[in-house]
């Protein structure tokens, strides 16, 4: 399941994370969603964003 995560930042409005782990209940709520905000639903169990050296603009 790949979805954009809305973030509260001056630089960006959303992130497409490298890894997101959902609970089974949250996965059922998220089914078919292309974008979500953690303000609207319970947060995922784990979100990982890997930041690469010399790629700050992309990350």
mmCIF file of the N, C-alpha and C atoms, coordinates in Angstrom:
data_MODEL
# 
_entry.id   MODEL 
# 
loop_
_atom_site.group_PDB 
_atom_site.id 
_atom_site.type_symbol 
_atom_site.label_atom_id 
_atom_site.label_alt_id 
_atom_site.label_comp_id 
_atom_site.label_asym_id 
_atom_site.label_entity_id 
_atom_site.label_seq_id 
_atom_site.pdbx_PDB_ins_code 
_atom_site.Cartn_x 
_atom_site.Cartn_y 
_atom_site.Cartn_z 
_atom_site.occupancy 
_atom_site.B_iso_or_equiv 
_atom_site.pdbx_formal_charge 
_atom_site.auth_seq_id 
_atom_site.auth_comp_id 
_atom_site.auth_asym_id 
_atom_site.auth_atom_id 
_atom_site.pdbx_PDB_model_num 
ATOM 1   N N  . UNK A 1 1  ? 0.858  -1.162 0.000  1.00 0.00 ? 1  UNK A N  1 
ATOM 2   C CA . UNK A 1 1  ? 0.000  0.000  0.000  1.00 0.00 ? 1  UNK A CA 1 
ATOM 3   C C  . UNK A 1 1  ? 0.907  1.228  0.000  1.00 0.00 ? 1  UNK A C  1 
ATOM 4   N N  . UNK A 1 2  ? 0.750  2.075  -0.984 1.00 0.00 ? 2  UNK A N  1 
ATOM 5   C CA . UNK A 1 2  ? 1.582  3.268  -1.066 1.00 0.00 ? 2  UNK A CA 1 
ATOM 6   C C  . UNK A 1 2  ? 0.673  4.487  -1.053 1.00 0.00 ? 2  UNK A C  1 
ATOM 7   N N  . UNK A 1 3  ? 0.915  5.380  -0.143 1.00 0.00 ? 3  UNK A N  1 
ATOM 8   C CA . UNK A 1 3  ? 0.101  6.583  -0.043 1.00 0.00 ? 3  UNK A CA 1 
ATOM 9   C C  . UNK A 1 3  ? 0.971  7.748  0.377  1.00 0.00 ? 3  UNK A C  1 
ATOM 10  N N  . UNK A 1 4  ? 0.534  8.937  0.006  1.00 0.00 ? 4  UNK A N  1 
ATOM 11  C CA . UNK A 1 4  ? 1.225  10.142 0.446  1.00 0.00 ? 4  UNK A CA 1 
ATOM 12  C C  . UNK A 1 4  ? 0.818  10.441 1.876  1.00 0.00 ? 4  UNK A C  1 
ATOM 13  N N  . UNK A 1 5  ? 1.777  10.906 2.659  1.00 0.00 ? 5  UNK A N  1 
ATOM 14  C CA . UNK A 1 5  ? 1.518  11.288 4.040  1.00 0.00 ? 5  UNK A CA 1 
ATOM 15  C C  . UNK A 1 5  ? 1.584  12.807 4.111  1.00 0.00 ? 5  UNK A C  1 
ATOM 16  N N  . UNK A 1 6  ? 0.499  13.435 4.523  1.00 0.00 ? 6  UNK A N  1 
ATOM 17  C CA . UNK A 1 6  ? 0.490  14.884 4.678  1.00 0.00 ? 6  UNK A CA 1 
ATOM 18  C C  . UNK A 1 6  ? 1.355  15.257 5.871  1.00 0.00 ? 6  UNK A C  1 
ATOM 19  N N  . UNK A 1 7  ? 2.179  16.281 5.698  1.00 0.00 ? 7  UNK A N  1 
ATOM 20  C CA . UNK A 1 7  ? 3.049  16.743 6.769  1.00 0.00 ? 7  UNK A CA 1 
ATOM 21  C C  . UNK A 1 7  ? 2.875  18.242 6.959  1.00 0.00 ? 7  UNK A C  1 
ATOM 22  N N  . UNK A 1 8  ? 3.178  18.698 8.134  1.00 0.00 ? 8  UNK A N  1 
ATOM 23  C CA . UNK A 1 8  ? 3.104  20.113 8.448  1.00 0.00 ? 8  UNK A CA 1 
ATOM 24  C C  . UNK A 1 8  ? 4.504  20.688 8.350  1.00 0.00 ? 8  UNK A C  1 
ATOM 25  N N  . UNK A 1 9  ? 4.825  21.265 7.185  1.00 0.00 ? 9  UNK A N  1 
ATOM 26  C CA . UNK A 1 9  ? 6.168  21.761 6.936  1.00 0.00 ? 9  UNK A CA 1 
ATOM 27  C C  . UNK A 1 9  ? 6.084  22.987 6.038  1.00 0.00 ? 9  UNK A C  1 
ATOM 28  N N  . UNK A 1 10 ? 7.016  23.897 6.196  1.00 0.00 ? 10 UNK A N  1 
ATOM 29  C CA . UNK A 1 10 ? 7.066  25.066 5.318  1.00 0.00 ? 10 UNK A CA 1 
ATOM 30  C C  . UNK A 1 10 ? 7.554  24.704 3.923  1.00 0.00 ? 10 UNK A C  1 
ATOM 31  N N  . UNK A 1 11 ? 8.320  23.620 3.808  1.00 0.00 ? 11 UNK A N  1 
ATOM 32  C CA . UNK A 1 11 ? 8.933  23.256 2.533  1.00 0.00 ? 11 UNK A CA 1 
ATOM 33  C C  . UNK A 1 11 ? 8.076  22.323 1.688  1.00 0.00 ? 11 UNK A C  1 
ATOM 34  N N  . UNK A 1 12 ? 7.355  21.405 2.312  1.00 0.00 ? 12 UNK A N  1 
ATOM 35  C CA . UNK A 1 12 ? 6.558  20.435 1.557  1.00 0.00 ? 12 UNK A CA 1 
ATOM 36  C C  . UNK A 1 12 ? 5.217  20.234 2.231  1.00 0.00 ? 12 UNK A C  1 
ATOM 37  N N  . UNK A 1 13 ? 4.258  19.731 1.459  1.00 0.00 ? 13 UNK A N  1 
ATOM 38  C CA . UNK A 1 13 ? 2.944  19.443 2.010  1.00 0.00 ? 13 UNK A CA 1 
ATOM 39  C C  . UNK A 1 13 ? 2.697  17.966 2.205  1.00 0.00 ? 13 UNK A C  1 
ATOM 40  N N  . UNK A 1 14 ? 3.392  17.135 1.412  1.00 0.00 ? 14 UNK A N  1 
ATOM 41  C CA . UNK A 1 14 ? 3.226  15.686 1.519  1.00 0.00 ? 14 UNK A CA 1 
ATOM 42  C C  . UNK A 1 14 ? 4.572  14.987 1.335  1.00 0.00 ? 14 UNK A C  1 
ATOM 43  N N  . UNK A 1 15 ? 4.634  13.779 1.794  1.00 0.00 ? 15 UNK A N  1 
ATOM 44  C CA . UNK A 1 15 ? 5.788  12.904 1.589  1.00 0.00 ? 15 UNK A CA 1 
ATOM 45  C C  . UNK A 1 15 ? 5.276  11.558 1.105  1.00 0.00 ? 15 UNK A C  1 
ATOM 46  N N  . UNK A 1 16 ? 6.015  10.948 0.203  1.00 0.00 ? 16 UNK A N  1 
ATOM 47  C CA . UNK A 1 16 ? 5.793  9.550  -0.143 1.00 0.00 ? 16 UNK A CA 1 
ATOM 48  C C  . UNK A 1 16 ? 6.915  8.806  0.563  1.00 0.00 ? 16 UNK A C  1 
ATOM 49  N N  . UNK A 1 17 ? 6.584  8.147  1.631  1.00 0.00 ? 17 UNK A N  1 
ATOM 50  C CA . UNK A 1 17 ? 7.596  7.552  2.492  1.00 0.00 ? 17 UNK A CA 1 
ATOM 51  C C  . UNK A 1 17 ? 8.215  6.308  1.867  1.00 0.00 ? 17 UNK A C  1 
ATOM 52  N N  . UNK A 1 18 ? 9.405  5.979  2.323  1.00 0.00 ? 18 UNK A N  1 
ATOM 53  C CA . UNK A 1 18 ? 10.086 4.777  1.850  1.00 0.00 ? 18 UNK A CA 1 
ATOM 54  C C  . UNK A 1 18 ? 9.464  3.518  2.437  1.00 0.00 ? 18 UNK A C  1 
ATOM 55  N N  . UNK A 1 19 ? 8.991  3.595  3.672  1.00 0.00 ? 19 UNK A N  1 
ATOM 56  C CA . UNK A 1 19 ? 8.375  2.450  4.335  1.00 0.00 ? 19 UNK A CA 1 
ATOM 57  C C  . UNK A 1 19 ? 7.342  2.954  5.323  1.00 0.00 ? 19 UNK A C  1 
ATOM 58  N N  . UNK A 1 20 ? 6.140  2.384  5.254  1.00 0.00 ? 20 UNK A N  1 
ATOM 59  C CA . UNK A 1 20 ? 5.096  2.697  6.223  1.00 0.00 ? 20 UNK A CA 1 
ATOM 60  C C  . UNK A 1 20 ? 4.473  1.390  6.669  1.00 0.00 ? 20 UNK A C  1 
ATOM 61  N N  . UNK A 1 21 ? 4.350  1.216  7.978  1.00 0.00 ? 21 UNK A N  1 
ATOM 62  C CA . UNK A 1 21 ? 3.735  0.008  8.527  1.00 0.00 ? 21 UNK A CA 1 
ATOM 63  C C  . UNK A 1 21 ? 2.413  0.396  9.170  1.00 0.00 ? 21 UNK A C  1 
ATOM 64  N N  . UNK A 1 22 ? 1.333  -0.222 8.677  1.00 0.00 ? 22 UNK A N  1 
ATOM 65  C CA . UNK A 1 22 ? -0.014 0.047  9.158  1.00 0.00 ? 22 UNK A CA 1 
ATOM 66  C C  . UNK A 1 22 ? -0.507 -1.099 10.030 1.00 0.00 ? 22 UNK A C  1 
ATOM 67  N N  . UNK A 1 23 ? -1.367 -0.794 10.989 1.00 0.00 ? 23 UNK A N  1 
ATOM 68  C CA . UNK A 1 23 ? -2.067 -1.856 11.706 1.00 0.00 ? 23 UNK A CA 1 
ATOM 69  C C  . UNK A 1 23 ? -3.099 -2.447 10.739 1.00 0.00 ? 23 UNK A C  1 
ATOM 70  N N  . UNK A 1 24 ? -3.608 -3.620 11.028 1.00 0.00 ? 24 UNK A N  1 
ATOM 71  C CA . UNK A 1 24 ? -4.614 -4.233 10.159 1.00 0.00 ? 24 UNK A CA 1 
ATOM 72  C C  . UNK A 1 24 ? -5.863 -3.364 10.080 1.00 0.00 ? 24 UNK A C  1 
ATOM 73  N N  . UNK A 1 25 ? -6.257 -2.777 11.203 1.00 0.00 ? 25 UNK A N  1 
ATOM 74  C CA . UNK A 1 25 ? -7.444 -1.922 11.220 1.00 0.00 ? 25 UNK A CA 1 
ATOM 75  C C  . UNK A 1 25 ? -7.239 -0.679 10.350 1.00 0.00 ? 25 UNK A C  1 
ATOM 76  N N  . UNK A 1 26 ? -6.066 -0.064 10.464 1.00 0.00 ? 26 UNK A N  1 
ATOM 77  C CA . UNK A 1 26 ? -5.778 1.125  9.673  1.00 0.00 ? 26 UNK A CA 1 
ATOM 78  C C  . UNK A 1 26 ? -5.652 0.775  8.196  1.00 0.00 ? 26 UNK A C  1 
ATOM 79  N N  . UNK A 1 27 ? -5.086 -0.373 7.884  1.00 0.00 ? 27 UNK A N  1 
ATOM 80  C CA . UNK A 1 27 ? -4.979 -0.805 6.490  1.00 0.00 ? 27 UNK A CA 1 
ATOM 81  C C  . UNK A 1 27 ? -6.366 -0.946 5.870  1.00 0.00 ? 27 UNK A C  1 
ATOM 82  N N  . UNK A 1 28 ? -7.328 -1.435 6.635  1.00 0.00 ? 28 UNK A N  1 
ATOM 83  C CA . UNK A 1 28 ? -8.697 -1.564 6.124  1.00 0.00 ? 28 UNK A CA 1 
ATOM 84  C C  . UNK A 1 28 ? -9.296 -0.192 5.844  1.00 0.00 ? 28 UNK A C  1 
ATOM 85  N N  . UNK A 1 29 ? -9.034 0.785  6.712  1.00 0.00 ? 29 UNK A N  1 
ATOM 86  C CA . UNK A 1 29 ? -9.532 2.154  6.513  1.00 0.00 ? 29 UNK A CA 1 
ATOM 87  C C  . UNK A 1 29 ? -8.857 2.789  5.303  1.00 0.00 ? 29 UNK A C  1 
ATOM 88  N N  . UNK A 1 30 ? -7.565 2.499  5.109  1.00 0.00 ? 30 UNK A N  1 
ATOM 89  C CA . UNK A 1 30 ? -6.768 3.099  4.048  1.00 0.00 ? 30 UNK A CA 1 
ATOM 90  C C  . UNK A 1 30 ? -6.997 2.483  2.675  1.00 0.00 ? 30 UNK A C  1 
ATOM 91  N N  . UNK A 1 31 ? -7.645 1.348  2.599  1.00 0.00 ? 31 UNK A N  1 
ATOM 92  C CA . UNK A 1 31 ? -7.791 0.627  1.340  1.00 0.00 ? 31 UNK A CA 1 
ATOM 93  C C  . UNK A 1 31 ? -8.310 1.559  0.246  1.00 0.00 ? 31 UNK A C  1 
ATOM 94  N N  . UNK A 1 32 ? -7.511 1.706  -0.816 1.00 0.00 ? 32 UNK A N  1 
ATOM 95  C CA . UNK A 1 32 ? -7.898 2.523  -1.949 1.00 0.00 ? 32 UNK A CA 1 
ATOM 96  C C  . UNK A 1 32 ? -7.545 4.000  -1.834 1.00 0.00 ? 32 UNK A C  1 
ATOM 97  N N  . UNK A 1 33 ? -7.049 4.437  -0.685 1.00 0.00 ? 33 UNK A N  1 
ATOM 98  C CA . UNK A 1 33 ? -6.715 5.852  -0.506 1.00 0.00 ? 33 UNK A CA 1 
ATOM 99  C C  . UNK A 1 33 ? -5.403 6.176  -1.212 1.00 0.00 ? 33 UNK A C  1 
ATOM 100 N N  . UNK A 1 34 ? -5.344 7.312  -1.883 1.00 0.00 ? 34 UNK A N  1 
ATOM 101 C CA . UNK A 1 34 ? -4.115 7.757  -2.523 1.00 0.00 ? 34 UNK A CA 1 
ATOM 102 C C  . UNK A 1 34 ? -3.372 8.748  -1.632 1.00 0.00 ? 34 UNK A C  1 
ATOM 103 N N  . UNK A 1 35 ? -4.086 9.363  -0.714 1.00 0.00 ? 35 UNK A N  1 
ATOM 104 C CA . UNK A 1 35 ? -3.474 10.354 0.170  1.00 0.00 ? 35 UNK A CA 1 
ATOM 105 C C  . UNK A 1 35 ? -4.219 10.338 1.499  1.00 0.00 ? 35 UNK A C  1 
ATOM 106 N N  . UNK A 1 36 ? -3.499 10.541 2.568  1.00 0.00 ? 36 UNK A N  1 
ATOM 107 C CA . UNK A 1 36 ? -4.144 10.647 3.864  1.00 0.00 ? 36 UNK A CA 1 
ATOM 108 C C  . UNK A 1 36 ? -3.364 11.596 4.740  1.00 0.00 ? 36 UNK A C  1 
ATOM 109 N N  . UNK A 1 37 ? -4.011 12.064 5.760  1.00 0.00 ? 37 UNK A N  1 
ATOM 110 C CA . UNK A 1 37 ? -3.377 12.930 6.746  1.00 0.00 ? 37 UNK A CA 1 
ATOM 111 C C  . UNK A 1 37 ? -3.487 12.269 8.099  1.00 0.00 ? 37 UNK A C  1 
ATOM 112 N N  . UNK A 1 38 ? -2.411 12.263 8.852  1.00 0.00 ? 38 UNK A N  1 
ATOM 113 C CA . UNK A 1 38 ? -2.467 11.667 10.191 1.00 0.00 ? 38 UNK A CA 1 
ATOM 114 C C  . UNK A 1 38 ? -3.340 12.499 11.116 1.00 0.00 ? 38 UNK A C  1 
ATOM 115 N N  . UNK A 1 39 ? -3.795 13.656 10.659 1.00 0.00 ? 39 UNK A N  1 
ATOM 116 C CA . UNK A 1 39 ? -4.741 14.448 11.443 1.00 0.00 ? 39 UNK A CA 1 
ATOM 117 C C  . UNK A 1 39 ? -6.138 13.835 11.354 1.00 0.00 ? 39 UNK A C  1 
ATOM 118 N N  . UNK A 1 40 ? -6.429 13.081 10.273 1.00 0.00 ? 40 UNK A N  1 
ATOM 119 C CA . UNK A 1 40 ? -7.761 12.539 10.013 1.00 0.00 ? 40 UNK A CA 1 
ATOM 120 C C  . UNK A 1 40 ? -7.957 11.116 10.502 1.00 0.00 ? 40 UNK A C  1 
ATOM 121 N N  . UNK A 1 41 ? -6.870 10.360 10.612 1.00 0.00 ? 41 UNK A N  1 
ATOM 122 C CA . UNK A 1 41 ? -6.958 8.953  10.989 1.00 0.00 ? 41 UNK A CA 1 
ATOM 123 C C  . UNK A 1 41 ? -5.861 8.650  12.009 1.00 0.00 ? 41 UNK A C  1 
ATOM 124 N N  . UNK A 1 42 ? -5.943 7.513  12.665 1.00 0.00 ? 42 UNK A N  1 
ATOM 125 C CA . UNK A 1 42 ? -4.847 7.143  13.583 1.00 0.00 ? 42 UNK A CA 1 
ATOM 126 C C  . UNK A 1 42 ? -3.533 7.035  12.820 1.00 0.00 ? 42 UNK A C  1 
ATOM 127 N N  . UNK A 1 43 ? -2.426 7.380  13.452 1.00 0.00 ? 43 UNK A N  1 
ATOM 128 C CA . UNK A 1 43 ? -1.138 7.334  12.748 1.00 0.00 ? 43 UNK A CA 1 
ATOM 129 C C  . UNK A 1 43 ? -0.706 5.897  12.465 1.00 0.00 ? 43 UNK A C  1 
ATOM 130 N N  . UNK A 1 44 ? 0.130  5.715  11.443 1.00 0.00 ? 44 UNK A N  1 
ATOM 131 C CA . UNK A 1 44 ? 0.699  4.393  11.179 1.00 0.00 ? 44 UNK A CA 1 
ATOM 132 C C  . UNK A 1 44 ? 1.564  3.947  12.356 1.00 0.00 ? 44 UNK A C  1 
ATOM 133 N N  . UNK A 1 45 ? 1.866  2.658  12.401 1.00 0.00 ? 45 UNK A N  1 
ATOM 134 C CA . UNK A 1 45 ? 2.714  2.134  13.470 1.00 0.00 ? 45 UNK A CA 1 
ATOM 135 C C  . UNK A 1 45 ? 4.146  2.626  13.320 1.00 0.00 ? 45 UNK A C  1 
ATOM 136 N N  . UNK A 1 46 ? 4.617  2.740  12.064 1.00 0.00 ? 46 UNK A N  1 
ATOM 137 C CA . UNK A 1 46 ? 5.990  3.168  11.804 1.00 0.00 ? 46 UNK A CA 1 
ATOM 138 C C  . UNK A 1 46 ? 6.053  3.823  10.431 1.00 0.00 ? 46 UNK A C  1 
ATOM 139 N N  . UNK A 1 47 ? 6.779  4.937  10.342 1.00 0.00 ? 47 UNK A N  1 
ATOM 140 C CA . UNK A 1 47 ? 7.033  5.610  9.067  1.00 0.00 ? 47 UNK A CA 1 
ATOM 141 C C  . UNK A 1 47 ? 8.529  5.828  8.955  1.00 0.00 ? 47 UNK A C  1 
ATOM 142 N N  . UNK A 1 48 ? 9.115  5.418  7.818  1.00 0.00 ? 48 UNK A N  1 
ATOM 143 C CA . UNK A 1 48 ? 10.550 5.557  7.599  1.00 0.00 ? 48 UNK A CA 1 
ATOM 144 C C  . UNK A 1 48 ? 10.776 6.351  6.321  1.00 0.00 ? 48 UNK A C  1 
ATOM 145 N N  . UNK A 1 49 ? 11.593 7.375  6.399  1.00 0.00 ? 49 UNK A N  1 
ATOM 146 C CA . UNK A 1 49 ? 12.019 8.146  5.235  1.00 0.00 ? 49 UNK A CA 1 
ATOM 147 C C  . UNK A 1 49 ? 13.540 8.148  5.246  1.00 0.00 ? 49 UNK A C  1 
ATOM 148 N N  . UNK A 1 50 ? 14.137 7.580  4.215  1.00 0.00 ? 50 UNK A N  1 
ATOM 149 C CA . UNK A 1 50 ? 15.587 7.518  4.108  1.00 0.00 ? 50 UNK A CA 1 
ATOM 150 C C  . UNK A 1 50 ? 16.062 8.773  3.378  1.00 0.00 ? 50 UNK A C  1 
ATOM 151 N N  . UNK A 1 51 ? 16.950 9.522  4.003  1.00 0.00 ? 51 UNK A N  1 
ATOM 152 C CA . UNK A 1 51 ? 17.496 10.729 3.408  1.00 0.00 ? 51 UNK A CA 1 
ATOM 153 C C  . UNK A 1 51 ? 18.892 10.406 2.882  1.00 0.00 ? 51 UNK A C  1 
ATOM 154 N N  . UNK A 1 52 ? 19.065 10.651 1.592  1.00 0.00 ? 52 UNK A N  1 
ATOM 155 C CA . UNK A 1 52 ? 20.328 10.320 0.946  1.00 0.00 ? 52 UNK A CA 1 
ATOM 156 C C  . UNK A 1 52 ? 21.259 11.533 0.895  1.00 0.00 ? 52 UNK A C  1 
ATOM 157 N N  . UNK A 1 53 ? 22.550 11.317 1.118  1.00 0.00 ? 53 UNK A N  1 
ATOM 158 C CA . UNK A 1 53 ? 23.493 12.428 0.970  1.00 0.00 ? 53 UNK A CA 1 
ATOM 159 C C  . UNK A 1 53 ? 23.449 13.001 -0.449 1.00 0.00 ? 53 UNK A C  1 
ATOM 160 N N  . UNK A 1 54 ? 23.565 14.280 -0.577 1.00 0.00 ? 54 UNK A N  1 
ATOM 161 C CA . UNK A 1 54 ? 23.580 14.979 -1.869 1.00 0.00 ? 54 UNK A CA 1 
ATOM 162 C C  . UNK A 1 54 ? 22.259 14.863 -2.632 1.00 0.00 ? 54 UNK A C  1 
ATOM 163 N N  . UNK A 1 55 ? 21.190 14.479 -1.959 1.00 0.00 ? 55 UNK A N  1 
ATOM 164 C CA . UNK A 1 55 ? 19.884 14.361 -2.617 1.00 0.00 ? 55 UNK A CA 1 
ATOM 165 C C  . UNK A 1 55 ? 18.805 15.059 -1.792 1.00 0.00 ? 55 UNK A C  1 
ATOM 166 N N  . UNK A 1 56 ? 19.164 16.117 -1.093 1.00 0.00 ? 56 UNK A N  1 
ATOM 167 C CA . UNK A 1 56 ? 18.218 16.779 -0.206 1.00 0.00 ? 56 UNK A CA 1 
ATOM 168 C C  . UNK A 1 56 ? 16.967 17.262 -0.931 1.00 0.00 ? 56 UNK A C  1 
ATOM 169 N N  . UNK A 1 57 ? 17.101 17.730 -2.171 1.00 0.00 ? 57 UNK A N  1 
ATOM 170 C CA . UNK A 1 57 ? 15.943 18.210 -2.912 1.00 0.00 ? 57 UNK A CA 1 
ATOM 171 C C  . UNK A 1 57 ? 14.954 17.107 -3.193 1.00 0.00 ? 57 UNK A C  1 
ATOM 172 N N  . UNK A 1 58 ? 15.436 15.924 -3.492 1.00 0.00 ? 58 UNK A N  1 
ATOM 173 C CA . UNK A 1 58 ? 14.557 14.787 -3.784 1.00 0.00 ? 58 UNK A CA 1 
ATOM 174 C C  . UNK A 1 58 ? 13.963 14.214 -2.499 1.00 0.00 ? 58 UNK A C  1 
ATOM 175 N N  . UNK A 1 59 ? 14.782 14.154 -1.440 1.00 0.00 ? 59 UNK A N  1 
ATOM 176 C CA . UNK A 1 59 ? 14.326 13.564 -0.188 1.00 0.00 ? 59 UNK A CA 1 
ATOM 177 C C  . UNK A 1 59 ? 13.491 14.557 0.591  1.00 0.00 ? 59 UNK A C  1 
# 
